[in-house]
């Protein structure tokens, strides 16, 4: 039985929310971290320059995906977020919207966020996981070293 190639061009109405499995790790992290991450990146939002930019939460979430899933470079994480529904859902990008360029992520982590900020983000997530998650998930986050998250994500470009 051979399917027609024309079925690939079928227009379908879908919800990105419905395409990500309820038990997916990124859903669990989002539920755990959603309110806390905005609190500690609040100072990185510019209230008066009038231009839109990529929000700090998006940048942190993309680097977190990179670290969690062992994606070797920023160029590759941008490709993966573009193609993987769960990765796209986590930072909040609809299917029709382009994801940030890898240079945007690199620039922000080199110039805008200090090592202290990155470490605080990782420690905050780890602390929340320790308090709220079952043993299996806690062990996962304990195993995820701060050094891995803290490692400068912009060093590997290819």
NUBAKE-809759 format. One record per residue (C-alpha): x, y, z. Coordinates in steps of 0.001 Angstrom, whole numbers, always signed. Example, Ala and Ser with C-alpha at 12.3 -4.5 7.8 and 13.67 -1.06 7.14 Angstrom:
+12300;-4500;+7800
+13670;-1060;+7140
***
This chain:
+0;+0;+0
+1519;+3301;-1132
+297;+6641;+199
+15;+9593;-2084
+2597;+12328;-1605
-160;+14908;-1901
-1299;+14017;+1642
+1761;+15886;+2923
+216;+19138;+1738
-3045;+18635;+3568
-4065;+21642;+5601
-4910;+20661;+9153
-5914;+22683;+12155
-3965;+21551;+15186
-3138;+22847;+18603
+532;+22833;+19525
-600;+22185;+23092
-2324;+18984;+21977
+727;+17679;+20124
+3013;+17552;+23170
+2525;+14471;+25355
+1164;+15214;+28825
+3993;+13289;+30497
+6812;+14929;+28520
+9748;+16118;+30632
+9539;+19645;+29201
+5894;+19872;+30312
+6946;+18907;+33829
+9722;+21484;+33856
+7399;+24152;+32467
+4795;+23469;+35154
+7477;+23551;+37826
+9417;+26574;+36638
+6892;+28721;+34765
+6319;+31378;+37410
+9738;+31290;+39038
+11771;+31904;+35885
+9941;+35148;+35131
+10724;+36456;+38612
+14460;+36143;+38335
+14819;+37328;+34698
+12534;+40326;+35200
+15487;+42734;+35349
+16639;+41631;+31878
+13509;+42976;+30184
+13812;+46525;+28902
+10638;+48459;+29611
+11421;+51636;+27676
+13291;+50964;+24421
+10194;+50123;+22383
+11736;+47444;+20195
+10727;+43854;+20390
+13382;+41298;+21151
+13765;+37691;+22171
+12806;+37432;+25818
+15271;+36124;+28382
+12893;+33288;+29298
+13013;+32000;+25720
+16808;+32126;+25698
+17105;+30265;+29002
+14584;+27645;+27891
+16400;+27024;+24609
+19735;+26560;+26398
+18046;+24303;+28947
+16762;+22111;+26083
+20309;+22051;+24699
+21734;+20908;+28034
+19008;+18392;+28859
+19155;+16628;+25525
+22902;+16911;+24836
+22602;+19019;+21706
+26176;+20010;+20831
+25803;+23559;+19459
+23587;+26606;+19287
+23119;+26227;+15540
+21883;+22706;+16142
+19515;+23723;+18957
+17928;+26295;+16657
+17429;+23581;+14014
+16011;+21178;+16606
+13623;+23743;+18078
+12455;+24522;+14544
+11664;+20854;+13844
+10723;+19256;+17183
+7187;+20021;+18370
+7949;+19659;+22100
+11107;+21763;+21815
+9114;+24446;+19960
+6287;+24329;+22503
+8558;+24763;+25550
+9802;+28308;+24750
+6389;+29173;+23276
+6930;+29340;+19521
+3944;+28558;+17280
+4564;+26521;+14132
+4420;+29542;+11837
+6865;+31724;+13781
+10614;+31518;+13175
+12776;+30705;+16194
+15635;+33014;+17204
+18892;+32903;+15281
+21712;+31128;+17098
+23734;+34377;+17139
+21004;+36001;+19252
+21363;+33289;+21874
+25159;+33460;+21734
+25267;+37245;+22062
+22963;+37284;+25070
+24857;+34592;+26931
+28181;+36299;+26232
+27181;+39899;+26928
+23928;+40040;+28844
+23749;+37198;+31347
+26453;+36742;+33932
+27722;+33371;+35121
+25983;+34179;+38394
+22618;+34583;+36632
+23013;+31283;+34810
+24018;+29504;+37989
+21040;+31003;+39853
+18707;+29776;+37102
+20086;+26251;+37334
+20047;+26221;+41135
+16496;+27566;+41183
+15281;+24819;+38878
+17162;+22161;+40825
+15758;+23396;+44156
+12189;+23393;+42804
+12648;+19881;+41434
+13989;+18642;+44756
+10931;+19998;+46565
+8193;+18997;+44166
+9171;+15948;+42143
+9233;+12266;+42897
+12527;+10517;+43603
+13262;+9510;+39984
+13024;+13073;+38743
+14947;+14455;+41713
+17801;+12063;+40985
+17832;+13234;+37379
+18236;+16858;+38402
+20800;+16105;+41049
+22773;+14303;+38336
+22433;+17325;+36053
+25433;+19270;+37262
+25435;+23021;+37539
+28646;+23015;+35532
+26840;+21498;+32539
+24194;+24222;+32573
+26738;+26889;+33418
+29104;+25895;+30615
+29100;+28762;+28161
+26514;+27720;+25523
+27921;+30015;+22881
+31356;+28475;+22516
+30318;+25785;+20037
+28740;+27291;+16921
+28735;+24414;+14445
***
